[in-house]
């Protein structure tokens, strides 16, 4: 037995009351008050009930008081009834045996003289959700639906829906839907009617999958008599009920244009409603009804503009954001209609950043020749904002406006002034925009380069900005005096640059600079090629080898490939397809508009219709393999995972999958020959030799750039050999457990051959191909262009397991691969083996 001091310091269990006798004390006190009619007894019960509910709320088990709580519920005090029902509902769900004790007193309360108690008791009875108590619900529900009090009928209607989810057959057999339909068309209380409409829609929608009669009944809800009857009563409904009705009317098909105008005239005053949800539901209906009437549709945009702008300026920031999201969608579809109202989209100092960001996007969309100057002036004020993310967004907005306007003189001047602000984030964002401006408006190169040339690369730290600066150094090296030397200093610090994007741009920029100023760039190009070939990143290594072999073949050909005559970019790629935007518009007045993505990208499988994707790997239907080919079951992969991001990457090939006789070079700066006076035209070393005479041209290129050909094979050491078990087996449960626990060892992007992409019309061919390399598929799924596969493999020696998630985009012929492994050290070797197997798919 522990000493008294240790026993007293022991803390109480979090699942038990702090005092051992607290529950027993509460029980004894409740027993004393049970059935008591003494003055003040109800007040004492209230205090005890509050203690019980408080303990229950914080997780203390007070189920031992169940009997006493039920006995004390024999009172006419509404507050005591509510607390008792709350207690009973909490414990009856997890303990059906206790629920049986509540049936008698709940049924008794359903016949109470007080309609409030009748309604509360019926709601609690239907909320027990215990299947073996269904028989006790039918009688009270039938009585509740016929009750004289509207509150009881309202509760009873929702009780029918709860009964349907507990036992659908009982609900249908007792003909409750027919009763609800009668109440829908005849009940004088608007809330009862609204609840009937909601319950019938849900019941008949679920039943229509198996019953033709239910499907016909569901169609009657959108018949002309029902719709017109409900529309004529819409002013009696609550805001929620009005939204429900307006959503129903969107499914109604008017017979002609006159009927459309009648409906719109009837609902015209709903646009002036104080509730934003009602306004949005009305707008959705108006837009839906006039889709086939182009002129009227435009007039609807004009009509709904004022109500939306009013809603944006009223209410909380969260409500304003929801309204503003819908306004943003409409602005993107018809920017000219909102062009004159651009001042409504100016940012206020006290608005949250998410509201400001959305307004900046809308200012960008509505900018035209008449308002560009005012909008850009306003955006330039935001560039000095203390909120750095908003300052960045405002600079991007100025750049977007410049890219969509014809007269950009003033805008370019404003952007160049940003470079003089000497703020890192301003400089970084501006450099990216100047790069895009020069791609579309090359005539501004002299003005831009004059300012950009004064920026030191050491002061630019963000990868995208540094990549933009490097691009300009390569593209306009003939106009920038120090360009070769700046690029050379960047090459010398190659190992310190962690961004693959910057290294890729640096390789290309040095190549371009070499074609324009060969003597000054010769050494830098040699160093860049050697560093690129030895780079650990697949794309960098592939591009360096590509450039190296181009130079081996013919320098003039390399120049035509790397630095061809360029045309100005007229249109930049959109971030969202028109199909996605149309889908979002179809889901107006839903979360799709707020999230700016269709519902199938963020909802669960059972709520998204035909799209059968889900996020959890645990939801995979995985079966053990049998036979020669692993059976790949459908994998439910979330659509947001299937929206594969793309990065700016040029084509490159892994040297391990290339049979060329050329070896990877390594750079030795001490052996670089001087070629200061050698013209570029004389560098076409293989112009007189056949393509097969590559080695001699290779030696010439190596000599020119100081590359040590003799040790070239040491630049990319071959990975250690890895032997996989052809008969590997993995339990599905183990696969899922390992996938959740293991960290990602390698995440890469691999390329597939066009022949392989063509074969993916039948994904089974890929499974057979990978199986021939001892890589087994355990699950697969997805729809073109995004296919998702899960593979596993095991080493022969120690049965270490490798897990692979492979998402293939058939449009880009790219695959996103994530590898997890028991043995992290061997992951690179397995990655190389997996890449090799995947690259050979479809090849003879």
VOGU-3710 file (C-alpha; in Angstrom, 3 decimals, decimal comma):
1> xxxxxxxxxx> 0,000/0,000/0,000  1,529/3,377/-0,945  2,327/5,932/1,729  -0,418/8,466/2,558  1,446/11,344/0,921  1,756/9,475/-2,402  -1,910/8,514/-2,316  -3,023/12,089/-1,771  -0,980/13,394/-4,719  -2,508/10,983/-7,182
11> xxxxxxxxxx> -4,632/12,843/-9,789  -8,174/11,642/-10,525  -8,963/9,765/-13,721  -10,255/12,059/-16,481  -13,163/9,661/-17,187  -14,402/9,645/-13,576  -15,728/12,374/-11,266  -13,075/13,999/-9,121  -14,797/12,713/-5,939  -15,379/8,964/-5,642
21> xxxxxxxxxx> -18,827/9,373/-4,165  -20,027/12,184/-6,467  -22,123/9,912/-8,712  -23,577/8,042/-5,762  -24,362/11,364/-4,067  -26,137/12,580/-7,191  -28,050/9,302/-7,376  -29,241/9,516/-3,769  -30,289/13,151/-4,158  -32,203/12,387/-7,369
31> xxxxxxxxxx> -34,013/9,504/-5,637  -35,056/11,767/-2,813  -36,529/14,295/-5,253  -38,169/11,723/-7,580  -41,926/12,184/-7,347  -41,598/15,031/-4,858  -44,261/17,736/-5,089  -42,787/19,925/-2,367  -42,300/23,642/-3,066  -38,881/24,275/-4,601
41> xxxxxxxxxx> -38,459/20,640/-5,700  -38,239/21,614/-9,377  -35,533/24,161/-8,610  -33,522/21,533/-6,745  -33,987/19,122/-9,642  -32,723/21,779/-12,032  -29,512/22,176/-10,058  -28,967/18,417/-9,964  -29,764/18,032/-13,672  -27,276/20,792/-14,507
51> xxxxxxxxxx> -24,563/18,925/-12,574  -25,364/15,687/-14,395  -25,347/17,371/-17,828  -22,112/19,189/-16,967  -20,373/15,935/-16,014  -21,730/14,230/-19,138  -20,476/17,083/-21,340  -16,886/16,827/-20,091  -16,808/13,062/-20,679  -17,641/11,653/-17,243
61> xxxxxxxxxx> -19,717/8,481/-17,350  -22,974/9,199/-15,520  -25,020/6,454/-17,169  -25,560/4,926/-13,696  -28,055/7,727/-13,057  -30,268/6,713/-15,972  -33,127/5,306/-13,894  -33,173/8,219/-11,479  -33,143/10,766/-14,310  -36,133/9,055/-15,929
71> xxxxxxxxxx> -38,030/9,022/-12,618  -37,378/12,725/-12,088  -38,694/13,535/-15,560  -42,270/13,270/-14,322  -42,753/17,025/-14,247  -44,366/19,772/-16,260  -41,220/21,939/-16,164  -40,070/22,454/-19,769  -36,442/23,125/-18,783  -36,234/19,857/-16,819
81> xxxxxxxxxx> -37,812/17,978/-19,722  -35,260/19,377/-22,181  -32,302/18,427/-19,976  -33,719/14,972/-19,359  -34,277/14,377/-23,080  -30,711/15,513/-23,776  -29,383/13,034/-21,224  -31,557/10,186/-22,480  -30,663/10,795/-26,121  -26,933/10,770/-25,340
91> xxxxxxxxxx> -26,867/7,388/-23,580  -29,650/5,616/-25,452  -27,624/5,683/-28,695  -24,705/3,739/-27,218  -26,735/1,516/-24,888  -29,913/0,110/-26,480  -30,822/-1,645/-23,233  -31,120/1,700/-21,493  -33,182/2,998/-24,413  -35,900/0,471/-23,578
101> xxxxxxxxxx> -36,348/2,169/-20,218  -37,186/5,463/-21,929  -39,925/4,237/-24,254  -42,766/4,314/-21,719  -42,149/7,802/-20,390  -41,461/9,244/-23,872  -44,664/7,709/-25,228  -46,504/9,096/-22,219  -45,057/12,558/-22,873  -46,115/12,345/-26,537
111> xxxxxxxxxx> -49,697/12,496/-25,205  -49,069/15,384/-22,824  -51,462/18,326/-22,837  -48,627/20,782/-23,475  -47,803/20,796/-27,248  -44,225/21,824/-26,499  -43,694/18,698/-24,380  -45,412/16,548/-27,011  -43,081/17,889/-29,684  -39,951/17,543/-27,552
121> xxxxxxxxxx> -40,856/13,986/-26,549  -41,561/12,966/-30,152  -38,264/14,483/-31,309  -36,364/12,621/-28,594  -38,172/9,372/-29,352  -37,250/9,560/-33,037  -33,686/10,513/-32,175  -32,963/7,284/-30,298  -32,032/5,693/-33,660  -32,288/2,127/-32,286
131> xxxxxxxxxx> -33,463/-0,374/-34,913  -35,304/-2,738/-32,533  -37,441/0,146/-31,226  -38,947/1,027/-34,623  -42,331/-0,483/-33,727  -42,675/2,046/-30,913  -42,228/5,007/-33,290  -45,094/4,330/-35,699  -47,968/5,169/-33,358  -46,558/8,451/-31,981
141> xxxxxxxxxx> -45,600/9,547/-35,525  -49,106/8,905/-36,855  -50,549/10,891/-33,971  -47,984/13,636/-34,414  -48,759/14,091/-38,108  -52,437/14,603/-37,198  -51,778/16,824/-34,193  -53,619/20,114/-33,959  -50,448/22,008/-33,061  -48,144/22,985/-35,959
151> xxxxxxxxxx> -44,975/22,534/-33,895  -45,811/18,887/-33,218  -46,588/18,307/-36,905  -43,296/19,956/-37,871  -41,378/17,614/-35,560  -43,351/14,599/-36,763  -42,486/15,267/-40,418  -38,762/15,237/-39,640  -39,403/12,161/-37,459  -40,691/10,338/-40,548
161> xxxxxxxxxx> -37,402/11,091/-42,312  -35,463/9,761/-39,292  -37,639/6,629/-39,344  -36,845/6,152/-43,029  -33,108/6,160/-42,308  -33,593/3,655/-39,458  -35,964/1,336/-41,335  -36,919/2,353/-44,873  -39,273/-0,605/-45,304  -41,311/0,344/-42,207
171> xxxxxxxxxx> -41,616/3,934/-43,406  -42,835/2,881/-46,861  -45,148/0,115/-45,570  -46,901/2,512/-43,206  -47,471/4,862/-46,196  -45,881/7,832/-44,463  -44,730/9,467/-47,771  -48,359/9,710/-48,917  -49,255/11,413/-45,633  -46,418/13,874/-46,106
181> xxxxxxxxxx> -47,581/14,624/-49,630  -51,068/15,375/-48,329  -49,637/17,743/-45,717  -47,429/19,371/-48,378  -50,454/20,428/-50,391  -52,955/21,072/-47,599  -51,288/22,036/-44,340  -51,834/25,707/-43,414  -48,486/26,042/-41,613  -45,615/27,033/-43,919
191> xxxxxxxxxx> -42,912/25,321/-41,820  -44,775/22,014/-41,969  -45,005/22,391/-45,743  -41,284/23,146/-45,999  -40,353/20,134/-43,855  -42,610/17,909/-45,971  -40,905/19,142/-49,133  -37,443/18,481/-47,694  -38,360/15,010/-46,378  -40,141/13,923/-49,573
201> xxxxxxxxxx> -37,254/15,045/-51,770  -34,796/12,979/-49,742  -37,007/9,905/-49,403  -38,108/9,747/-53,034  -34,613/10,484/-54,330  -33,218/7,534/-52,394  -36,143/5,277/-53,259  -36,090/6,170/-56,972  -32,928/4,093/-57,477  -34,961/0,915/-56,886
211> xxxxxxxxxx> -38,582/1,947/-57,429  -40,173/3,377/-60,572  -43,156/4,555/-58,551  -40,882/6,606/-56,298  -39,239/8,097/-59,382  -42,652/9,181/-60,675  -43,564/10,623/-57,295  -40,328/12,604/-57,253  -41,232/14,062/-60,655  -44,598/15,240/-59,299
221> xxxxxxxxxx> -42,746/17,602/-56,963  -41,631/19,560/-60,035  -45,014/19,493/-61,758  -46,669/22,791/-62,603  -49,521/22,608/-60,031  -47,166/21,838/-57,129  -44,563/24,419/-58,155  -47,139/27,179/-58,641  -48,897/26,335/-55,368  -45,617/26,603/-53,463
231> xxxxxxxxxx> -44,503/29,758/-55,279  -47,722/31,519/-54,371  -46,998/30,783/-50,704  -43,285/31,635/-50,788  -43,679/34,840/-48,744  -45,029/32,791/-45,828  -41,887/30,609/-45,709  -38,769/31,098/-43,609  -35,481/31,973/-45,311  -34,390/28,335/-45,235
241> xxxxxxxxxx> -37,686/27,184/-46,722  -37,532/29,834/-49,441  -34,070/28,621/-50,482  -35,369/25,054/-50,547  -38,300/26,035/-52,747  -36,189/28,145/-55,114  -33,819/25,223/-55,566  -36,795/23,011/-56,414  -38,022/25,495/-59,029  -34,653/25,340/-60,832
251> xxxxxxxxxx> -35,571/21,730/-61,713  -38,913/22,804/-63,188  -39,044/23,185/-66,980  -41,364/26,040/-68,084  -43,471/25,420/-71,158  -42,609/28,711/-72,900  -40,942/32,099/-72,476  -44,101/33,698/-71,115  -44,095/31,257/-68,231  -40,441/32,104/-67,549
261> xxxxxxxxxx> -41,315/35,801/-67,335  -44,280/35,031/-65,046  -42,016/33,174/-62,622  -39,378/35,904/-62,691  -41,966/38,638/-62,122  -43,394/36,700/-59,197  -39,958/36,382/-57,604  -38,663/39,844/-58,458  -39,028/41,078/-54,879  -36,918/38,181/-53,573
271> xxxxxxxxxx> -33,871/40,008/-54,971  -34,470/42,705/-52,357  -34,540/40,238/-49,475  -32,293/40,966/-46,513  -31,022/37,387/-46,393  -28,105/36,725/-48,734  -28,985/33,056/-49,181  -32,432/33,952/-50,543  -30,897/36,505/-52,911  -28,374/33,990/-54,236
281> xxxxxxxxxx> -31,014/31,288/-54,649  -33,177/33,714/-56,630  -30,233/34,758/-58,796  -29,409/31,116/-59,517  -32,999/30,528/-60,630  -33,034/33,612/-62,875  -29,731/32,655/-64,512  -30,904/29,085/-65,013  -34,231/30,075/-66,553  -32,655/32,450/-69,091
291> xxxxxxxxxx> -29,689/30,364/-70,237  -31,303/29,787/-73,628  -32,261/33,482/-74,012  -29,013/35,380/-74,595  -30,462/38,906/-74,542  -32,545/38,301/-71,438  -29,626/36,555/-69,785  -27,559/39,712/-70,200  -30,393/41,772/-68,736  -30,464/39,435/-65,750
301> xxxxxxxxxx> -26,782/40,217/-65,131  -27,644/43,910/-65,098  -30,586/43,329/-62,758  -28,733/41,202/-60,207  -25,691/43,471/-60,053  -27,134/45,945/-57,554  -28,472/43,338/-55,064  -25,143/41,514/-55,045  -23,103/44,667/-54,500  -25,447/45,606/-51,657
311> xxxxxxxxxx> -25,003/42,207/-50,014  -21,197/42,468/-50,285  -21,139/45,709/-48,314  -23,351/44,400/-45,521  -22,890/41,639/-42,986  -19,819/39,920/-41,604  -16,578/39,440/-43,582  -17,376/35,739/-43,940  -20,772/36,477/-45,447  -19,273/39,144/-47,679
321> xxxxxxxxxx> -16,695/36,646/-48,919  -19,379/34,098/-49,818  -21,361/36,719/-51,762  -18,177/38,096/-53,288  -17,202/34,610/-54,510  -20,445/34,407/-56,490  -19,957/37,921/-57,779  -16,422/36,935/-58,796  -17,810/34,032/-60,836  -20,221/36,360/-62,643
331> xxxxxxxxxx> -17,507/38,969/-63,214  -15,309/36,352/-64,860  -18,166/35,380/-67,187  -19,259/38,936/-68,089  -16,560/41,433/-67,050  -17,869/44,230/-69,288  -21,134/44,427/-67,333  -19,261/45,154/-64,098  -16,575/47,399/-65,623  -18,281/50,612/-64,547
341> xxxxxxxxxx> -18,581/49,394/-60,937  -14,872/48,763/-60,420  -14,711/51,060/-57,389  -16,869/48,617/-55,453  -13,926/46,228/-55,642  -11,396/48,558/-54,049  -9,931/47,081/-50,874  -10,784/48,552/-47,486  -8,088/48,754/-44,834  -10,063/46,671/-42,311
351> xxxxxxxxxx> -11,019/43,831/-44,631  -9,526/40,343/-44,146  -6,832/39,296/-46,584  -9,040/36,628/-48,194  -11,579/39,293/-49,149  -8,858/41,590/-50,473  -7,360/38,850/-52,600  -10,688/38,108/-54,235  -11,269/41,790/-54,923  -7,863/42,060/-56,588
361> xxxxxxxxxx> -8,804/39,247/-58,958  -12,025/41,049/-59,811  -10,234/44,342/-60,427  -7,992/42,496/-62,848  -10,980/41,031/-64,660  -12,975/44,271/-65,078  -10,031/46,390/-66,262  -10,503/47,860/-69,752  -9,332/50,862/-71,747  -11,562/53,294/-69,862
371> xxxxxxxxxx> -10,698/52,350/-66,294  -7,212/50,852/-66,466  -5,426/53,996/-65,282  -7,580/54,323/-62,139  -7,346/50,618/-61,327  -3,576/50,440/-61,796  -3,129/53,562/-59,681  -5,114/51,949/-56,891  -3,194/48,665/-57,186  0,129/50,481/-56,983
381> xxxxxxxxxx> -0,946/51,842/-53,604  -1,430/48,303/-52,369  2,119/47,367/-53,414  3,439/49,208/-50,358  0,917/47,463/-48,092  2,165/46,115/-44,787  0,360/42,894/-45,634  3,055/41,312/-47,812  0,827/38,630/-49,447  -1,628/41,343/-50,535
391> xxxxxxxxxx> 1,248/43,481/-51,805  2,413/40,531/-53,903  -1,085/39,932/-55,247  -1,451/43,589/-56,195  1,806/43,511/-58,190  0,631/40,372/-59,964  -2,670/42,081/-60,704  -0,855/44,994/-62,352  1,081/42,525/-64,479  -2,066/40,635/-65,505
401> xxxxxxxxxx> -3,723/43,875/-66,545  -0,664/44,762/-68,614  -0,836/41,396/-70,370  -4,467/41,898/-71,371  -4,290/45,544/-72,508  -3,042/47,083/-75,735  -1,718/50,389/-74,423  0,738/49,385/-71,721  3,044/52,397/-71,655  1,990/53,683/-68,254
411> xxxxxxxxxx> 1,732/50,184/-66,781  5,272/49,250/-67,794  6,562/52,447/-66,228  4,756/51,580/-62,992  6,229/48,082/-62,964  9,734/49,368/-63,532  9,231/51,777/-60,642  8,540/48,766/-58,428  12,110/47,584/-59,073  13,380/50,775/-57,497
421> xxxxxxxxxx> 11,516/50,207/-54,222  14,349/47,965/-52,960  12,023/45,530/-51,236  12,871/41,885/-51,842  9,329/40,635/-52,323  8,447/43,564/-54,611  11,538/42,985/-56,716  10,867/39,248/-56,937  7,255/39,593/-58,084  8,145/42,361/-60,535
431> xxxxxxxxxx> 10,926/40,351/-62,175  8,528/37,504/-62,906  6,038/39,936/-64,437  8,692/41,753/-66,499  9,711/38,410/-67,972  6,139/37,732/-69,110  5,795/41,286/-70,429  8,899/40,886/-72,554  7,549/37,649/-73,960  4,399/39,446/-75,105
441> xxxxxxxxxx> 5,847/42,908/-75,807  9,459/42,451/-76,972  9,497/46,077/-78,158  9,854/47,132/-74,508  13,093/45,231/-74,066  15,363/48,314/-74,123  13,496/50,088/-71,327  13,141/46,967/-69,209  16,688/45,711/-69,650  18,086/49,110/-68,705
451> xxxxxxxxxx> 16,466/48,784/-65,285  16,874/45,023/-64,823  20,585/45,255/-65,633  21,114/47,215/-62,411  19,749/44,391/-60,229  22,350/42,120/-58,670  21,570/38,425/-58,800  22,879/38,160/-55,228  19,937/40,237/-54,040  17,336/37,973/-55,633
461> xxxxxxxxxx> 16,596/34,913/-53,512  13,228/33,539/-54,585  13,537/30,752/-57,196  10,897/32,060/-59,625  12,370/35,563/-59,541  15,915/34,313/-59,975  14,792/32,085/-62,850  13,131/35,112/-64,494  16,300/37,196/-64,114  18,405/34,398/-65,578
471> xxxxxxxxxx> 15,988/34,062/-68,498  16,420/37,766/-69,287  20,213/37,458/-68,994  20,165/34,709/-71,604  17,496/36,131/-73,875  18,952/39,661/-73,997  22,631/38,940/-73,365  23,588/40,953/-76,460  22,094/44,073/-74,805  23,372/43,451/-71,283
481> xxxxxxxxxx> 27,109/44,060/-71,090  27,768/41,991/-67,979  25,452/39,096/-68,852  28,188/36,458/-69,538  30,005/37,305/-66,336  26,851/37,288/-64,203  25,937/33,891/-65,632  29,477/32,634/-65,002  29,279/33,642/-61,347  25,950/31,820/-61,037
491> xxxxxxxxxx> 27,446/28,678/-62,592  30,330/28,831/-60,134  27,781/28,709/-57,306  25,870/25,851/-58,919  26,009/23,597/-55,848  24,561/26,340/-53,656  21,456/26,666/-55,802  18,798/24,302/-54,429  16,046/25,019/-56,939  15,915/22,741/-59,985
501> xxxxxxxxxx> 13,911/25,413/-61,817  16,766/27,899/-61,457  19,356/25,360/-62,602  17,261/24,504/-65,661  16,945/28,169/-66,602  20,647/28,665/-65,990  21,572/25,894/-68,415  19,386/27,366/-71,140  20,513/30,944/-70,491  24,209/30,012/-70,734
511> xxxxxxxxxx> 23,520/28,202/-74,010  21,723/31,253/-75,441  24,466/33,573/-74,280  27,074/31,325/-75,886  25,394/31,595/-79,287  25,421/35,398/-79,034  28,783/35,960/-77,301  30,806/32,739/-77,670  34,259/33,809/-76,475  33,011/35,286/-73,215
521> xxxxxxxxxx> 30,650/32,415/-72,439  32,746/29,420/-73,485  34,108/28,642/-70,029  30,766/29,170/-68,298  29,020/26,830/-70,743  31,575/24,077/-70,141  31,155/24,377/-66,415  27,361/24,452/-66,687  27,236/21,339/-68,876  29,533/19,397/-66,570
531> xxxxxxxxxx> 27,625/20,463/-63,463  24,307/19,706/-65,127  25,322/16,220/-66,217  26,458/15,451/-62,666  23,292/16,942/-61,144  21,143/14,661/-58,999  17,877/16,001/-60,458  16,617/13,980/-63,405  15,351/16,930/-65,465  18,528/18,978/-65,011
541> xxxxxxxxxx> 20,704/16,030/-65,917  18,529/15,209/-68,922  18,622/18,765/-70,250  22,391/19,024/-69,825  22,903/15,790/-71,756  20,474/16,972/-74,419  22,412/20,213/-74,921  25,740/18,381/-74,863  24,665/15,988/-77,606  23,165/18,787/-79,650
551> xxxxxxxxxx> 26,520/20,553/-79,592  28,245/17,294/-80,519  26,014/16,908/-83,528  26,168/20,449/-84,880  26,353/23,816/-83,172  24,195/25,552/-85,780  21,486/22,951/-85,215  21,820/23,447/-81,474  21,345/27,178/-81,943  18,231/26,679/-84,037
561> xxxxxxxxxx> 16,799/24,469/-81,292  17,798/26,449/-78,194  17,645/29,993/-79,537  15,307/30,091/-82,561  13,631/33,275/-83,810  10,769/33,948/-81,445  7,317/35,357/-81,940  5,548/37,373/-79,300  3,248/35,353/-77,049  -0,311/36,441/-77,764
571> xxxxxxxxxx> -2,225/34,477/-75,128  -0,982/32,901/-71,913  -2,399/29,602/-70,701  -5,416/29,796/-68,430  -5,237/28,243/-65,002  -8,732/26,745/-65,236  -10,454/25,145/-68,196  -13,742/26,449/-69,523  -15,348/23,100/-68,740  -14,457/23,478/-65,065
581> xxxxxxxxxx> -15,776/27,046/-65,007  -19,052/25,970/-66,619  -19,399/23,170/-64,087  -18,912/25,654/-61,235  -21,506/27,967/-62,798  -23,968/25,072/-62,942  -23,419/24,653/-59,180  -24,138/28,301/-58,397  -25,121/29,005/-54,770  -23,099/26,077/-53,435
591> xxxxxxxxxx> -19,679/25,638/-51,849  -18,291/24,952/-55,319  -18,294/28,693/-55,986  -16,519/29,475/-52,710  -13,896/26,766/-53,278  -13,682/27,615/-56,999  -13,819/23,955/-57,952  -16,624/21,532/-58,893  -18,229/19,563/-56,095  -16,791/16,226/-57,209
601> xxxxxxxxxx> -13,338/17,513/-56,273  -14,092/17,975/-52,584  -17,118/15,834/-51,673  -17,346/12,221/-50,573  -18,128/9,492/-53,024  -21,754/9,000/-51,952  -22,513/12,682/-52,519  -20,886/13,205/-55,887  -22,809/11,010/-58,301  -20,859/9,029/-60,886
611> xxxxxxxxxx> -17,414/10,148/-59,750  -16,089/7,295/-57,634  -12,987/8,697/-56,052  -12,195/8,995/-52,337  -9,191/10,295/-50,492  -8,247/7,570/-48,074  -5,947/4,786/-49,128  -7,772/2,759/-46,512  -10,857/2,821/-48,733  -9,043/0,872/-51,437
621> xxxxxxxxxx> -10,623/-2,367/-52,442  -7,533/-4,527/-52,478  -7,453/-8,251/-53,028  -4,545/-10,693/-52,967  -3,019/-11,483/-56,296  -3,793/-14,711/-58,026  -2,514/-16,215/-61,221  0,141/-14,658/-63,367  -1,280/-11,141/-63,388  -2,130/-9,148/-60,301
631> xxxxxxxxxx> -5,820/-8,205/-60,334  -6,047/-4,447/-60,022  -9,202/-3,376/-58,214  -10,775/0,055/-58,560  -9,030/2,563/-56,349  -11,006/5,456/-55,017  -8,554/8,312/-55,342  -9,545/11,855/-54,459  -9,924/14,182/-57,440  -7,792/16,832/-55,837
641> xxxxxxxxxx> -4,974/14,275/-55,958  -5,811/13,714/-59,622  -5,447/17,395/-60,493  -1,827/16,877/-61,267  0,206/20,058/-61,069  2,568/20,834/-63,899  5,861/22,630/-63,703  7,941/24,252/-66,378  10,104/21,374/-67,438  11,737/20,715/-70,773
651> xxxxxxxxxx> 12,166/17,292/-72,236  15,125/15,374/-70,921  16,174/11,754/-70,924  17,963/9,716/-68,334  21,364/8,513/-69,553  20,691/5,102/-68,098  17,931/4,551/-70,649  19,919/5,809/-73,635  22,063/3,553/-75,747  24,220/6,346/-77,137
661> xxxxxxxxxx> 27,978/5,878/-77,308  28,477/9,387/-75,911  29,643/9,545/-72,345  28,706/12,105/-69,741  31,430/14,770/-69,532  33,055/16,174/-66,452  34,454/19,665/-66,317  38,090/20,543/-65,815  38,545/24,304/-65,982  42,335/24,110/-66,171
671> xxxxxxxxxx> 42,271/22,476/-69,590  39,970/24,947/-71,295  41,569/26,146/-74,547  41,385/29,750/-75,582  38,910/30,448/-78,326  38,520/34,177/-77,981  38,972/34,805/-81,658  37,102/31,775/-82,938  33,845/32,628/-84,710  30,715/30,719/-83,878
681> xxxxxxxxxx> 30,238/29,524/-87,465  33,473/27,539/-87,250  32,151/25,477/-84,345  30,036/23,135/-86,505  32,503/20,322/-85,954  30,416/17,529/-87,356  29,147/19,304/-90,457  31,292/17,158/-92,695  30,885/13,931/-90,827  28,023/11,504/-90,755
691> xxxxxxxxxx> 25,881/11,283/-87,676  27,487/7,991/-86,840  30,900/9,641/-86,472  29,935/11,056/-83,091  33,050/10,246/-81,046  35,360/12,568/-82,999  32,965/15,494/-82,646  32,602/14,570/-79,011  36,331/14,993/-78,513  36,235/18,370/-80,264
701> xxxxxxxxxx> 33,439/19,595/-78,010  35,265/18,267/-74,951  38,403/20,130/-75,944  36,511/23,364/-76,628  34,676/23,454/-73,304  37,335/21,886/-71,153  35,459/18,644/-70,612  37,492/15,591/-69,590  36,083/12,896/-71,862  38,327/10,193/-70,441
711> xxxxxxxxxx> 36,626/10,284/-67,045  33,185/10,997/-68,366  31,721/7,766/-67,157  32,480/8,713/-63,573  30,087/11,647/-63,651  26,965/9,536/-63,235  27,855/6,414/-61,283  25,596/3,488/-61,935  23,323/2,598/-59,078  23,943/-0,597/-57,121
721> xxxxxxxxxx> 22,241/-3,652/-58,549  18,928/-4,622/-57,006  17,371/-8,057/-57,270  13,599/-8,204/-56,853  11,530/-11,194/-55,898  9,364/-12,256/-58,841  6,982/-14,130/-56,514  6,631/-11,407/-53,905  3,413/-11,335/-51,904  2,007/-8,660/-49,639
731> xxxxxxxxxx> -1,042/-8,769/-47,417  -3,443/-5,884/-48,261  -3,721/-4,888/-44,623  0,049/-4,769/-44,332  0,262/-2,668/-47,475  -2,161/-0,104/-46,088  -0,478/-0,037/-42,690  2,990/0,424/-44,217  1,734/3,157/-46,554  0,402/5,163/-43,640
741> xxxxxxxxxx> 3,484/4,691/-41,470  6,432/4,968/-43,863  7,714/8,368/-44,985  8,101/9,239/-48,655  11,630/8,291/-49,732  11,525/9,622/-53,292  9,050/11,767/-55,209  9,833/12,113/-58,918  8,217/12,788/-62,260  8,929/10,286/-65,042
751> xxxxxxxxxx> 8,100/10,340/-68,742  6,326/7,628/-70,711  6,724/6,810/-74,370  3,906/7,692/-76,797  3,526/3,984/-77,516  3,031/3,319/-73,814  0,428/6,049/-73,497  -1,481/4,527/-76,407  -1,509/1,144/-74,666  -3,011/2,641/-71,507
761> xxxxxxxxxx> -6,451/2,419/-73,066  -6,186/-1,011/-71,459  -4,373/-0,478/-68,128  -3,970/-4,245/-67,744  -1,094/-4,115/-70,242  0,892/-1,899/-67,882  0,290/-4,307/-65,011  1,618/-7,212/-67,083  4,628/-5,166/-68,175  5,555/-4,156/-64,631
771> xxxxxxxxxx> 5,036/-7,709/-63,427  7,667/-8,848/-65,929  10,074/-6,614/-63,985  8,971/-8,163/-60,661  6,942/-5,090/-59,725  3,439/-6,065/-58,629  0,256/-3,985/-58,809  -2,053/-4,187/-55,808  -4,680/-1,638/-56,827  -5,527/0,717/-59,653
781> xxxxxxxxxx> -8,195/3,160/-60,712  -8,993/6,604/-62,020  -10,306/7,856/-65,335  -8,478/9,216/-68,356  -6,475/11,420/-68,460  -5,539/10,606/-64,844  -4,837/6,988/-63,958  -3,658/5,897/-60,522  -1,725/2,726/-59,667  -0,282/1,271/-56,464
791> xxxxxxxxxx> 2,668/-1,110/-56,862  4,867/-3,065/-54,479  8,091/-5,015/-54,802  10,385/-6,976/-52,488  14,112/-7,611/-52,439  15,242/-11,180/-52,843  17,862/-11,007/-50,098  16,018/-9,657/-47,057  12,383/-9,246/-48,201  12,523/-5,462/-47,756
801> xxxxxxxxxx> 9,394/-3,942/-49,273  9,012/-1,003/-51,664  5,636/0,725/-52,042  4,842/2,944/-55,026  2,049/5,373/-55,854  2,089/6,142/-59,586  -0,301/8,740/-61,093  -0,113/8,835/-64,894  -1,437/11,770/-66,904  -2,091/10,474/-70,415
811> xxxxxxxxxx> -2,351/14,020/-71,800  1,158/15,095/-70,764  2,705/11,589/-70,898  4,093/12,203/-67,410  3,847/10,150/-64,251  4,056/11,411/-60,679  5,758/8,701/-58,597  6,052/8,461/-54,809  8,177/5,683/-53,332  8,201/4,432/-49,749
821> xxxxxxxxxx> 10,602/1,762/-48,550  11,537/-0,301/-45,510  15,177/0,207/-46,467  15,545/3,921/-47,220  19,140/3,552/-48,412  18,133/1,353/-51,351  15,322/3,641/-52,508  17,439/5,361/-55,224  18,346/2,000/-56,729  14,711/0,906/-56,776
831> xxxxxxxxxx> 13,693/4,291/-58,202  16,102/3,817/-61,095  14,797/0,301/-61,694  11,177/1,472/-61,588  11,908/4,362/-63,958  13,666/2,032/-66,360  10,741/-0,384/-66,368  8,213/2,402/-66,859  10,197/4,030/-69,684  10,299/0,727/-71,582
841> xxxx> 6,517/0,302/-71,457  5,191/0,122/-75,000  8,616/-0,113/-76,625  9,547/-3,199/-78,662
//
